[in-house]
Amino acid sequence: MERISFITHKGKPIMLTDLSHCEAKEILLVLEEAQRTVARQDRGSLLTLCDMTGAHIDRAVATRMKEVLVLDRPFVKRSALVGVDSLPRVYYENIKTFSQRQLPAFKTREEAMEWLVGE
């Protein structure tokens, strides 16, 4: 299954990082691919959606997420998260603070996509 893909919502491309139901080891691999994909985009242009539903997030994953989010920041216009209930609250808050990015959480992909394409 492809974990990094581009979907279109209301005519706008959104990079989907699908971490749903992944184990920590797989998440680390997906994060590497996500970072490479983001770096190939135009600066300040990217809309991103990360689905963490049922993902197994451990300390190593949370640390790597922080690093990737900081490195990706110049390329990303807006980001949204789905399934953050899989992420311990302290990790979620720490990731937002460390990355200095707005990372709103939504219950569904549809809600997240609506927010991403809204201006």
C-alpha positions in Angstrom: 0.0 0.0 0.0 1.3 3.4 -0.9 1.6 5.6 2.2 2.5 8.8 0.4 0.1 10.0 -2.3 -1.4 13.1 -3.8 -5.1 13.5 -3.8 -7.2 16.4 -5.2 -9.9 18.2 -3.3 -11.8 21.0 -4.9 -9.2 21.2 -7.6 -6.3 21.6 -5.2 -3.6 18.9 -4.7 -3.0 17.6 -1.2 -0.2 15.4 -0.1 -1.6 12.6 2.0 0.7 10.8 4.4 -1.2 7.7 5.5 0.2 6.4 8.7 -3.1 4.7 9.7 -2.6 1.4 11.5 1.2 1.5 11.0 3.7 0.1 13.5 6.4 2.5 14.7 9.1 0.9 12.5 7.0 1.4 9.3 6.2 5.0 10.3 9.9 5.9 10.5 10.3 4.6 6.9 7.2 6.5 5.7 8.5 9.7 7.4 11.7 9.5 5.4 9.8 9.1 2.1 7.5 12.0 3.1 10.5 14.3 3.8 12.0 13.4 0.4 8.6 14.1 -1.4 8.1 17.4 0.4 11.6 18.6 -0.5 10.8 18.2 -4.2 7.9 20.7 -4.0 7.9 24.4 -4.4 8.5 26.4 -1.3 5.3 27.6 0.5 3.0 25.7 -1.9 2.2 22.3 -0.2 -1.0 21.3 1.5 -0.5 18.2 3.7 -2.8 15.8 5.4 -1.4 13.2 7.8 -3.8 10.4 8.9 -2.5 8.7 12.1 -5.7 6.7 12.8 -4.7 3.6 14.8 -1.0 4.3 14.4 1.5 3.1 17.0 3.5 6.2 17.9 6.4 5.8 20.3 9.0 8.2 21.5 11.4 7.6 18.5 8.5 8.3 16.1 7.5 11.4 17.9 11.1 12.7 17.8 11.4 12.0 14.1 8.1 13.6 13.4 9.4 16.8 15.1 12.5 16.8 13.0 10.6 16.2 9.7 8.1 18.9 10.5 10.8 21.4 11.1 12.6 20.5 7.8 9.4 20.5 5.9 8.2 23.9 7.2 9.5 26.0 4.2 7.6 24.0 1.7 4.3 23.7 3.5 1.4 26.2 3.2 -1.0 24.3 5.5 -1.1 21.0 7.3 -3.8 19.1 9.0 -3.9 15.9 11.0 -6.5 13.1 11.4 -6.5 10.4 14.0 -4.5 12.2 16.7 -6.1 10.1 19.4 -3.5 7.5 18.4 -0.9 10.1 19.6 -0.3 10.6 23.3 -1.4 14.2 24.0 2.0 15.2 25.4 3.6 14.1 22.1 1.1 16.1 20.1 1.6 19.2 22.1 5.4 18.8 22.0 5.4 18.2 18.3 3.4 21.4 17.7 5.6 23.5 20.0 8.9 22.1 18.6 8.0 22.4 14.9 6.4 25.9 15.5 3.6 24.9 13.1 -0.1 25.0 13.3 -1.2 21.4 13.2 -5.0 21.4 13.6 -6.6 18.0 14.3 -9.8 16.8 12.6 -12.1 13.8 13.1 -12.3 12.9 9.4 -10.2 13.3 6.3 -13.1 15.2 4.7 -13.1 17.8 7.4 -9.3 18.2 7.2 -9.4 18.6 3.4 -12.1 21.2 3.6 -10.0 23.2 6.1 -6.8 22.8 4.0 -8.4 24.2 0.8 -10.2 27.0 2.6 -8.5 30.3 2.5 
